Amino acid sequence: MKNNKRHPRTSSAYRASREREVQHEIKSFLSALVSYPDRFARDPHLSFEKYLFRLAATNQSADNGERRRT
């Protein structure tokens, strides 16, 4: 029988990192929400979901490039 041990409490550094990640995701979503109408006017077949994922992928690759340089 397996022992049901609780995982140690999450470190404060991890929580702070996760908080920054969540805040970044929220900002990205709000940015997409504001900019989507202009994009939709140019391409009415593009769904908001696809637009959001494209922006997120672009932002993620840009963020990864910044992390490598620092």
Residue pairs with C-beta under 8 A, 6 or more apart in sequence:
25 56
28 52
28 55
28 56
28 59
29 52
31 55
32 48
32 51
32 52
32 55
32 56
33 48
35 55
36 48
36 51
36 52
39 46
39 51
40 46
40 48
40 51
